[in-house]
Amino acid sequence: MAATLSPSDLDQSSQSGHSVSSRSSNRSLRVAEKERRKNEAEDPFVLALKYFSDVEAGTPVIGNDELDRNLVLVEKVAYSRGLSPEAISVMLEFAMSLRMGSSPCVRVLKCLIPATVVPQEAVVRAVVWLSVGKIPISTQVLFIKWVLTVFDMIDAKDQLRSIYGFIFSFVTEENLCPFICHLLYLLTRKESVRVFRVRKLLELQSKLGRQPFLLHLLSLYKVFCPELVTLSIPSRMRSGFKNHISPWKSALIAVQKRNGLQVAPSVGLTVKEKTGSRKRKHCQLELPALSSVVNKEAQAERSSSRRVVPLVHIHSFPQLLENIHRIELPAQMGSLLGSSLALQYLDCVQEESALLRLNFWLGCALHEEFLCSDGGAVQNSEEALQFLKDLLAAQHFLQEGFSSSDTFLYKFLNIWDGSLLRPQVLGLLSNIPVVPSSQMGRLLFEPLTQIFFTSSLFFKCGLMESLNNMLLKWLTWHSVYALEDDLDISLNSHTSINITLSGFKDSVMELVHFVGRLASVGLQLEGCHSLLLSFVLDFYETVCDTFLKFGLPLVVMPPPGVFYPALLATDPASVDRLAYIMHRYKVNLTSAKSQEKLTEQAFHISRQTFREFNHYVVVMVNCLWNSKMFQPGVDVQLGEELLLRSKVPQHWCRFDLIHHPAFMNYAVDFHQRCWPDRKDMDLSSIKHSKPWSWYLEYLFTQGFDGLRDFVQSNISRQVIAGDGQGDSQPR
């Protein structure tokens, strides 16, 4: 009889199997752990770190072969793949504690190349070692430079900010002051600004002079607490924190390329002047991702106590509105450029400290990558292209530029060849805010003139389009934000530059005259090319409506070098657009004249402007309508002998609406439609009364609305009895 098993026997058997399996698994884990520890114990690098961790104070350096051997090993690992956070902690503690004196300290600091992140606790302990007083000043400076270089890689900043006062105490050391101010700038928050600190900085300024590093730290203090900083900060300062030579820069780039990684975004709130641009170079000009200011544990505590919401946790616009006053800015300010929600926050809140930090970060990134690089940005054009596209997208989203990108552009135009990243650079140019007229020549006109006259046709067209967009933005800004009664008005909400209405008019007039000079010479150089002429007329379509469309009390006429190439152009579109522009000039001038009679505060139009307009109208009417081209008193004159030698019959009517090169095809087509049976073509027959009226209507139906408006507003059609069109006069 077969044996049977009860359920209890089955349960015991199952439990026994599980127990055996568990013991086997635990044994495997123990074996694996033992093997790992054995490998680590045999790893020379681990042994070297253990040596530096356990070495006793007072151990001699000279003749210490073990020290040399272990230090060489650490340097080899550092320069090949970088040091882990644990290795950074061990070596930094060894260097700053001076357990073996100051001689190996510099060598150790120079090989602290992080592979991933830098532990905040190690940096804090090292900063505390500065107070011991035994570390040479040159070594202290080197350490602070290292902190600034790897600032973006420190895994948190909360503990560093907690010892802000301790770090501030080192500003009195003259050699350390520039670097300490830089570090303080990166760590400063509103709660960091105190009266005694402001007084100390002002005292240092009286001693050292108006040093840029002091001014920029004071400017940040003034943003947070303007009532504490009464010092007048210059509105235009050069980059405040010098981009000092760093012994770690090239090594960091090499390690990251070798590891195939990019530096983790900084988890600090602040702007990256020197270090941000250096990190950006590591990242091949990629915008950093949004990240929180502190590590997750500290973040959880802060969020519960202060109810702050990191911007990285906001995923929709309703969420942004709900938490608008509790937003914590991202880890690295450059990440704002890549997030539409972050840009919406900047646009809504207008937080000056964030914009100031972002401008410093952006300015130094642009400066180092495009002005100070040895061609890396040019060779890495794909990354540079994407970076500038992101920057332009952010500016278009905010509907204004950044002051740092404007400052960069003023410098870059002097070394630009006109072809490198041309669309993006011209896009940045079009976003430049109003420039005082006294500075426009030096900042814009001189470099642009040199590039314009030595560049291709397509660059000339692109520059004309860019300057037209610049003028449009200036005029739009005026129509939206300008105040009445010539009050001083801020150029934008993020600068302290003020300009009066008369100053704004002077700037616009300088820009229009500059474009007129460029266009006149450019059209001569390019043989009055129709494409360039089209972009020039685009510009003057904006200029002719400055009063009615944008409310700016200013009327500027085009120069003869633009007017006559358009009038004598071979394409009908250019002539039609010129007619439209002259029509709009008349509407604006008439409206301004009427307002001048009705109101006391209307602007005064110079007689010269009216004379120029009337002269141009007379020329157009005589040319297109009255067939009186090349007559005495007209700007365009040819010698009688030359006209006779040309053997052109009736040369005075070669540019009327019938014989004009731009309209000849239309006149031939109209003649064939009216007299299909005629074998001989006599275009002069169109000048008879009825055919002439029909021909005008025919032209107007071909889409020449500008020509129609000009004829209706400027020509009084007086038909003489008989078969002539009459001699019309300007109205």
C-alpha positions in Angstrom: 0.0 0.0 0.0 1.4 3.4 -1.0 2.4 5.8 1.8 0.5 9.1 2.1 1.7 12.5 3.3 -0.4 14.7 5.5 -0.6 18.5 5.0 1.6 19.1 8.0 4.3 17.0 6.5 4.1 18.9 3.3 4.4 22.2 5.2 7.5 21.0 7.1 9.1 19.8 3.9 8.4 23.2 2.2 9.8 25.1 5.2 12.9 23.0 5.3 13.5 23.6 1.6 13.1 27.4 2.0 15.6 27.3 4.9 18.2 25.5 2.9 17.7 27.9 0.0 18.0 30.9 2.3 21.1 29.6 3.9 22.6 29.0 0.5 21.8 32.5 -0.7 23.2 34.1 2.5 26.4 32.1 2.1 26.7 33.3 -1.5 26.3 36.9 -0.4 28.9 36.5 2.3 31.3 34.9 -0.2 30.8 37.8 -2.7 31.2 40.4 0.1 34.4 38.7 1.3 35.7 38.6 -2.3 34.9 42.3 -2.8 36.7 43.3 0.4 39.7 41.1 -0.6 39.9 42.9 -4.0 39.6 46.3 -2.3 42.3 45.4 0.2 44.5 44.4 -2.7 43.6 47.6 -4.8 46.6 49.9 -4.6 44.4 53.0 -4.9 42.3 51.9 -1.9 45.5 51.3 0.0 46.8 54.8 -1.0 43.6 56.4 0.3 43.9 54.4 3.5 47.4 55.7 3.9 46.4 59.4 3.6 43.4 58.7 5.9 45.5 57.1 8.7 48.8 59.0 8.4 49.8 60.6 11.7 50.6 64.2 12.2 54.3 65.0 12.1 55.2 62.2 9.7 58.3 63.4 7.7 58.0 64.3 4.1 61.5 64.4 2.9 62.7 60.9 1.9 59.3 59.4 2.4 59.0 57.1 -0.5 55.7 55.7 0.7 54.2 59.2 0.5 55.5 59.8 -3.0 54.4 56.4 -4.2 50.8 56.8 -2.9 50.5 60.4 -4.0 51.6 59.5 -7.6 49.0 56.8 -7.6 46.2 59.2 -6.5 47.3 61.7 -9.1 47.3 59.0 -11.8 43.7 58.0 -10.9 42.6 61.7 -10.6 43.8 62.7 -14.0 42.6 59.6 -15.7 39.1 59.0 -14.4 38.6 61.5 -11.5 38.2 61.0 -7.8 35.1 59.6 -6.1 33.4 61.7 -3.4 35.0 59.5 -0.7 38.4 60.0 -2.2 37.8 63.8 -2.4 36.9 63.8 1.3 40.0 61.9 2.3 42.5 63.9 0.3 41.0 67.3 1.1 41.0 66.5 4.8 44.7 65.4 4.5 45.7 68.5 2.6 43.9 71.1 4.8 44.8 69.5 8.1 48.6 69.9 7.3 49.3 66.5 9.0 52.5 66.4 7.0 53.1 70.1 6.7 52.3 72.5 3.9 54.7 71.1 1.2 52.4 68.3 -0.1 49.2 70.4 0.4 49.5 72.3 -2.9 50.2 69.1 -4.9 47.2 67.4 -3.3 44.8 70.4 -4.0 45.9 70.4 -7.7 44.9 66.8 -8.2 41.4 67.1 -6.7 39.6 66.3 -9.9 36.0 65.2 -9.1 34.6 62.3 -11.1 31.0 63.1 -10.2 30.2 65.3 -7.2 32.0 67.0 -4.3 30.7 66.2 -0.8 29.5 69.4 0.9 30.7 68.1 4.3 34.3 67.8 3.0 34.2 71.4 1.8 32.8 72.7 5.0 35.5 70.9 7.0 38.1 72.3 4.7 36.8 75.9 5.1 37.0 75.5 8.9 40.6 74.5 8.6 41.3 78.0 7.2 40.9 79.5 10.6 43.8 77.4 12.1 46.2 80.0 10.8 49.0 77.7 9.7 48.0 77.4 6.0 50.0 79.8 3.8 48.0 82.5 2.1 48.9 81.2 -1.3 47.6 77.8 -0.4 44.4 79.4 1.0 43.9 81.2 -2.3 44.4 78.0 -4.2 41.8 76.2 -2.1 39.2 79.0 -2.6 39.9 78.8 -6.4 39.3 75.1 -6.3 36.0 75.6 -4.4 34.9 78.2 -7.1 35.9 75.8 -9.9 33.9 72.9 -8.5 31.1 74.9 -7.0 28.6 73.5 -9.5 29.6 70.0 -8.5 29.1 70.4 -4.8 26.2 68.2 -3.9 24.4 70.7 -1.6 24.9 74.3 -0.4 22.8 74.5 2.8 25.7 73.8 5.2 27.9 76.2 3.4 25.3 78.9 3.7 25.0 78.2 7.4 28.7 79.2 7.8 28.3 82.4 5.7 29.4 84.6 8.5 32.5 82.5 9.1 33.4 82.8 5.4 32.7 86.5 5.4 35.3 87.0 8.1 38.0 86.3 5.6 37.2 89.4 3.4 39.6 91.5 5.5 42.5 89.4 4.1 43.6 91.5 1.1 44.9 88.5 -1.0 41.8 86.4 -0.3 39.3 89.2 -0.7 38.5 88.9 -4.4 38.0 85.1 -4.1 36.0 85.3 -0.9 33.7 88.0 -2.4 33.1 85.7 -5.4 32.3 82.8 -3.1 30.0 85.0 -1.0 28.3 86.2 -4.1 27.4 82.6 -5.0 26.2 81.9 -1.5 24.3 85.1 -0.7 20.6 85.1 0.1 18.4 87.8 1.5 18.9 86.7 5.1 22.7 86.9 4.6 22.6 90.7 4.1 23.3 92.5 7.4 24.2 96.1 8.2 27.6 95.2 9.7 28.5 93.3 6.5 27.5 96.2 4.3 29.6 98.5 6.5 32.6 96.2 6.4 32.4 96.1 2.5 32.2 99.9 2.3 35.1 100.2 4.7 37.1 97.8 2.4 36.1 99.9 -0.6 37.5 103.0 1.0 40.7 101.2 1.6 41.1 99.2 -1.7 39.2 101.5 -4.0 36.1 100.8 -6.1 37.1 97.2 -6.9 34.7 95.3 -9.2 34.5 92.3 -6.9 33.4 94.6 -4.0 30.9 96.5 -6.2 29.3 93.3 -7.5 28.8 91.9 -4.0 27.4 95.2 -2.9 25.1 95.3 -5.9 23.7 91.9 -4.9 23.2 93.2 -1.4 21.4 96.2 -2.8 19.1 94.0 -4.8 18.1 92.1 -1.6 18.1 95.1 0.8 18.2 98.4 -1.1 17.6 100.3 2.2 20.9 99.1 3.6 23.1 99.9 0.6 22.9 103.6 -0.2 26.0 103.4 -2.4 25.4 104.3 -6.1 26.2 101.2 -8.1 27.3 101.9 -11.7 24.7 100.7 -14.2 27.4 99.4 -16.6 30.2 97.5 -14.9 32.7 95.1 -16.5 32.5 91.5 -15.5 32.9 91.7 -11.7 34.8 88.5 -10.9 38.0 87.9 -12.8 38.2 84.7 -14.7 41.4 83.5 -13.0 43.5 80.8 -14.4 42.5 77.5 -13.0 44.8 74.4 -12.8 41.8 72.1 -12.8 40.0 73.3 -15.9 41.7 71.3 -18.6 41.9 68.2 -16.4 38.1 68.4 -15.7 37.3 68.6 -19.4 39.6 65.6 -20.1 38.1 63.5 -17.3 34.6 64.1 -18.4 35.3 63.4 -22.0 37.0 60.2 -21.0 34.1 59.2 -18.7 31.5 60.1 -21.3 29.6 62.1 -18.7 28.7 65.7 -18.2 29.1 67.6 -14.9 26.1 67.2 -12.7 24.2 70.5 -12.5 25.1 72.6 -9.5 22.9 72.2 -6.5 23.5 75.7 -5.5 21.2 78.7 -6.0 23.7 81.1 -7.4 25.0 82.5 -10.6 28.0 81.0 -12.1 30.3 83.7 -13.4 33.7 82.0 -13.7 32.7 78.5 -12.6 29.4 78.5 -14.4 31.1 79.3 -17.7 33.8 76.8 -17.0 31.1 74.1 -16.3 29.3 75.2 -19.4 32.4 74.5 -21.4 32.5 71.1 -19.8 29.0 70.5 -21.0 29.7 71.6 -24.6 27.4 74.6 -24.1 24.4 72.5 -23.1 21.9 74.2 -20.8 21.8 72.5 -17.4 18.7 70.8 -16.2 16.5 72.1 -13.4 17.5 70.8 -10.1 16.8 71.6 -6.4 19.0 73.7 -4.2 19.8 71.2 -1.6 19.8 67.4 -1.3 16.7 65.5 -0.9 16.9 65.0 2.9 17.5 68.7 3.6 14.9 69.6 1.0 12.2 67.5 2.8 13.0 69.3 6.1 12.9 72.7 4.6 9.7 72.0 2.6 7.9 71.0 5.7 9.1 73.9 7.8 9.1 76.8 5.3 6.7 75.3 2.8 8.9 76.2 -0.2 8.2 74.5 -3.5 11.2 73.8 -5.8 10.6 75.0 -9.3 11.7 71.6 -10.6 8.5 70.2 -9.0 6.2 72.6 -10.9 4.8 70.9 -14.0 2.0 73.2 -15.2 1.1 76.9 -15.3 -1.8 76.5 -12.8 0.7 74.9 -10.4 3.0 77.9 -10.9 0.2 80.4 -10.1 -0.8 78.4 -7.0 2.7 78.5 -5.6 4.0 81.7 -7.1 5.1 83.2 -3.8 6.6 80.0 -2.4 8.8 79.1 -5.4 12.4 78.0 -4.7 14.7 78.9 -7.6 16.5 76.0 -9.4 20.0 74.9 -8.6 21.8 76.6 -11.5 20.4 79.8 -12.9 21.3 78.8 -16.5 18.7 76.1 -16.3 16.0 78.9 -16.3 16.7 79.4 -20.0 15.6 75.9 -20.9 12.3 75.9 -19.0 9.2 77.8 -20.2 7.7 77.6 -16.7 10.9 79.1 -15.2 10.7 81.9 -17.8 7.0 82.5 -17.0 8.0 82.8 -13.3 10.7 85.4 -14.2 8.2 87.3 -16.3 5.5 87.3 -13.6 7.5 87.9 -10.5 10.3 90.1 -11.9 12.7 88.9 -9.2 15.7 91.1 -9.5 18.1 88.9 -7.7 17.4 86.0 -10.0 17.8 88.2 -13.1 21.0 89.6 -11.8 22.4 86.1 -11.1 21.2 84.8 -14.5 22.8 87.8 -16.3 26.2 87.2 -14.6 26.0 83.5 -15.4 25.0 84.1 -19.0 27.5 86.9 -19.5 30.5 85.0 -18.3 29.4 81.9 -20.2 29.2 83.9 -23.4 32.4 85.7 -22.7 34.5 82.6 -22.0 33.0 80.4 -24.8 33.1 83.0 -27.6 35.6 85.7 -26.6 38.2 83.9 -24.6 38.2 80.5 -26.2 40.9 79.3 -28.5 38.4 78.2 -31.2 36.7 75.5 -29.2 33.3 77.2 -29.6 33.8 77.6 -33.3 34.8 74.0 -33.7 31.9 72.9 -31.5 29.5 74.9 -33.7 26.6 72.5 -33.2 26.6 73.1 -29.4 27.1 76.8 -29.8 24.3 76.9 -32.3 21.9 75.2 -30.0 22.9 77.3 -27.1 22.3 80.5 -29.0 19.0 79.2 -30.3 17.9 78.5 -26.7 19.0 82.0 -25.6 17.0 83.6 -28.5 14.0 81.5 -27.7 14.1 82.7 -24.1 14.5 86.3 -25.2 11.6 86.0 -27.6 9.5 84.4 -24.8 10.3 87.3 -22.4 10.0 89.9 -25.3 13.2 91.5 -24.2 16.9 90.7 -24.1 19.4 90.1 -21.3 21.8 92.9 -20.5 24.7 90.4 -20.3 24.1 89.2 -23.9 24.0 92.8 -25.0 27.3 93.5 -23.4 28.8 90.4 -24.9 27.5 91.4 -28.4 29.1 94.8 -28.2 32.5 93.1 -27.7 31.9 90.2 -30.1 31.0 92.5 -33.0 34.5 93.8 -33.0 36.0 90.3 -33.8 33.1 88.8 -35.7 33.7 87.8 -39.3 30.0 88.1 -40.3 29.6 84.5 -41.1 30.0 82.5 -37.8 26.5 81.7 -36.5 25.2 84.6 -38.5 21.4 84.1 -38.0 21.8 83.8 -34.3 24.1 86.7 -33.9 21.8 88.9 -36.0 18.9 87.7 -33.8 20.8 88.8 -30.7 21.5 92.1 -32.4 17.8 92.8 -33.1 17.1 92.3 -29.4 19.4 95.0 -28.2 17.5 97.7 -26.2 17.7 101.4 -26.8 21.2 102.6 -26.8 22.0 106.2 -26.0 22.8 108.1 -29.1 26.2 109.2 -27.8 27.3 105.5 -27.5 25.7 104.1 -30.7 28.7 104.9 -32.9 31.2 103.2 -30.7 29.1 100.2 -29.7 27.3 99.4 -32.9 27.9 101.6 -36.0 31.7 101.2 -36.2 31.9 97.4 -36.1 28.8 96.9 -38.2 30.1 99.3 -40.9 33.3 97.4 -41.3 31.5 94.1 -41.6 28.8 95.4 -43.9 31.1 96.8 -46.6 33.3 93.7 -46.7 30.5 91.1 -46.6 28.3 89.3 -49.1 24.9 90.4 -50.4 23.1 88.0 -48.1 24.8 89.4 -45.0 23.8 92.9 -46.1 20.2 91.7 -46.4 20.3 89.9 -43.0 21.7 93.0 -41.3 19.0 95.2 -42.8 16.4 92.8 -41.5 18.0 92.7 -38.1 18.2 96.5 -37.8 14.6 96.8 -38.9 13.5 94.3 -36.2 15.6 96.3 -33.7 13.8 99.5 -34.7 10.4 97.8 -34.5 11.1 96.6 -31.0 12.3 100.1 -29.9 9.2 101.7 -31.3 6.9 99.0 -29.9 8.6 99.5 -26.5 8.0 103.3 -26.8 4.3 102.9 -27.7 3.7 100.5 -24.8 5.8 101.8 -22.0 6.6 105.4 -22.7 5.2 108.0 -20.2 3.9 111.4 -21.0 5.5 114.9 -20.4 9.0 113.7 -21.2 9.5 111.9 -17.9 12.5 109.7 -17.5 11.6 106.2 -18.4 13.4 102.9 -17.7 14.6 101.1 -20.8 13.3 97.8 -19.3 12.3 96.5 -16.0 15.7 95.0 -15.3 18.1 97.9 -15.8 18.7 101.2 -14.1 19.4 103.1 -17.3 16.9 105.9 -17.8 16.3 107.9 -21.0 14.2 110.9 -21.8 11.8 111.2 -24.7 14.2 113.5 -26.5 17.0 111.1 -25.8 14.9 108.2 -27.3 14.2 110.3 -30.4 17.9 111.1 -30.8 18.7 107.3 -30.7 16.0 106.4 -33.2 17.1 109.2 -35.5 20.7 108.1 -35.3 19.7 104.5 -36.1 17.6 105.6 -39.1 20.4 107.9 -40.5 22.9 105.0 -40.0 20.8 102.6 -41.9 20.3 105.2 -44.6 24.1 105.6 -45.0 24.6 101.8 -45.1 21.7 101.3 -47.6 22.9 104.0 -49.9 26.5 102.7 -50.2 25.3 99.1 -50.1 23.0 99.6 -53.1 25.8 101.1 -55.0 28.2 98.2 -54.2 25.6 95.6 -55.1 24.4 97.3 -58.3 21.0 98.2 -56.8 20.2 94.5 -56.3 16.4 94.0 -56.0 16.8 91.7 -53.0 18.8 94.2 -50.9 16.5 97.0 -52.1 13.5 95.0 -50.8 15.0 94.8 -47.3 15.9 98.4 -47.3 12.3 99.3 -48.2 11.1 97.1 -45.4 13.0 99.3 -43.0 11.5 102.5 -44.5 8.0 101.1 -44.3 8.6 101.0 -40.5 10.2 104.5 -40.5 7.4 106.2 -42.5 4.8 105.3 -39.8 6.7 106.2 -36.6 4.1 108.9 -35.7 0.7 107.3 -36.4 1.5 103.7 -35.7 3.9 104.1 -32.7 3.2 107.5 -31.4 6.7 108.8 -31.7 6.9 112.5 -32.6 9.5 112.0 -35.3 9.6 111.9 -39.1 12.8 111.1 -41.0 12.9 111.0 -44.8 15.0 108.4 -46.7 18.2 109.7 -48.3 18.5 110.1 -52.1 20.7 107.0 -52.2 17.6 105.0 -51.3 14.9 107.0 -53.0 16.2 107.1 -56.5 17.3 103.4 -56.8 13.7 102.5 -55.7 12.1 105.0 -58.1 14.2 103.8 -61.1 14.2 100.1 -60.1 13.5 97.5 -62.8 11.0 95.5 -60.7 7.5 97.0 -60.3 7.2 95.8 -56.7 10.0 98.2 -55.6 8.4 101.2 -57.3 5.0 100.3 -55.8 6.5 100.0 -52.3 8.2 103.4 -52.7 4.8 104.9 -53.7 3.2 103.4 -50.6 6.0 104.7 -48.4 5.6 108.2 -49.8 1.9 108.0 -49.3 2.3 107.0 -45.6 4.8 109.8 -45.1 2.2 112.2 -46.4 -0.5 110.8 -44.0 1.9 111.0 -41.0 3.0 114.5 -41.9 -0.5 115.7 -42.5 -1.7 114.3 -39.2 1.3 115.7 -37.3 0.6 119.2 -38.8 -3.1 119.0 -37.9 -2.2 118.0 -34.3 0.4 120.8 -34.1 -2.4 123.3 -34.8 -4.9 121.8 -32.4 -2.7 121.0 -29.4 -0.1 123.0 -27.5 2.2 120.1 -26.8 2.5 118.8 -30.3 6.0 118.3 -31.7 7.4 120.7 -34.2 8.4 119.4 -37.6 11.3 121.1 -39.2 10.8 122.8 -42.5 13.6 120.8 -44.0 11.5 117.6 -43.5 8.6 119.2 -45.5 11.0 120.4 -48.2 12.5 117.0 -48.6 9.1 115.3 -48.8 7.7 117.9 -51.3 10.8 117.6 -53.4 10.5 113.8 -53.6 6.8 114.0 -54.5 7.5 116.5 -57.3 10.2 114.2 -58.6 7.9 111.1 -58.6 5.0 113.0 -60.2 7.3 114.4 -62.9 8.9 111.1 -63.5 5.9 108.7 -63.5 3.1 111.0 -64.6 4.3 114.2 -66.4 7.1 112.6 -68.3 9.6 115.2 -67.3 12.5 113.1 -66.2 16.1 114.6 -66.5 14.7 118.1 -66.6 16.6 121.0 -65.1 16.1 121.2 -61.3 15.8 117.5 -60.9 18.4 115.6 -58.8 19.1 113.0 -61.5 20.5 115.0 -64.4 22.5 113.9 -67.4 24.5 116.1 -69.8 22.7 117.0 -73.0 25.6 115.6 -75.1 25.3 112.3 -73.3 21.6 112.1 -73.9 22.0 112.9 -77.6 24.7 110.2 -77.9 22.4 107.7 -76.3 20.0 108.1 -79.2 17.1 107.3 -77.0 14.0 109.0 -78.5 12.1 111.3 -76.2 14.4 110.5 -73.3 12.4 112.7 -71.0 9.5 110.2 -70.9 11.5 107.0 -70.6 10.5 106.6 -66.9 6.8 107.4 -67.0 4.2 104.7 -66.1 4.2 103.5 -69.7 7.8 103.4 -70.6 9.3 102.8 -67.2 11.3 99.5 -67.2 9.3 98.2 -64.3 5.9 98.8 -66.1 6.8 98.2 -69.7 5.4 94.6 -69.7 2.1 95.9 -68.3 1.9 98.7 -71.0 2.5 96.1 -73.8 -0.1 93.8 -72.4 -2.6 96.6 -72.0 -1.9 97.8 -75.6 -2.6 94.3 -76.9 -5.8 94.0 -75.0 -7.1 97.4 -76.1 -6.0 97.2 -79.8 -5.7 93.5 -80.6 -5.9 94.1 -84.4 -3.1 96.6 -84.6 0.1 95.3 -86.1 2.3 98.2 -85.1 2.6 98.9 -81.4 2.3 102.6 -80.4 2.6 102.8 -76.7 2.1 106.6 -76.9 -1.5 106.0 -77.8 -2.1 105.0 -74.2 -1.5 108.6 -73.1 -4.8 109.6 -74.7 -7.5 110.5 -72.2 -9.6 107.4 -72.0 -6.9 104.8 -72.6 -4.8 106.5 -69.9 -7.6 106.2 -67.3 -8.2 102.6 -68.4 -4.5 101.9 -68.1 -4.4 103.3 -64.6 -7.3 101.1 -63.6 -5.6 98.2 -65.2 -2.4 98.8 -63.2 -4.4 99.1 -60.0 -6.1 95.8 -60.6 -2.6 94.1 -60.9 -2.1 94.6 -57.1 -0.2 97.9 -57.1 -2.1 99.3 -54.1 0.8 101.6 -53.1 0.8 103.2 -56.5 -2.9 103.7 -56.3 -2.7 105.3 -52.9 0.0 107.6 -54.0 -1.8 108.7 -57.2 -5.1 109.3 -55.3 -3.4 111.3 -52.5 -0.8 113.2 -54.4 -1.9 113.8 -58.0 -4.7 116.1 -59.1 -5.8 114.7 -62.5 -6.6 117.6 -64.8 -7.6 116.3 -68.1 -7.1 118.8 -70.9 -9.6 118.8 -73.7 -8.4 116.8 -76.5 -6.5 113.6 -76.4 -3.8 114.2 -73.8 -3.5 112.9 -70.3 -2.9 116.4 -69.0 -0.2 117.9 -67.0 -0.9 117.0 -63.4 0.5 118.8 -60.3 1.2 117.4 -56.9 -1.5 118.2 -54.4 
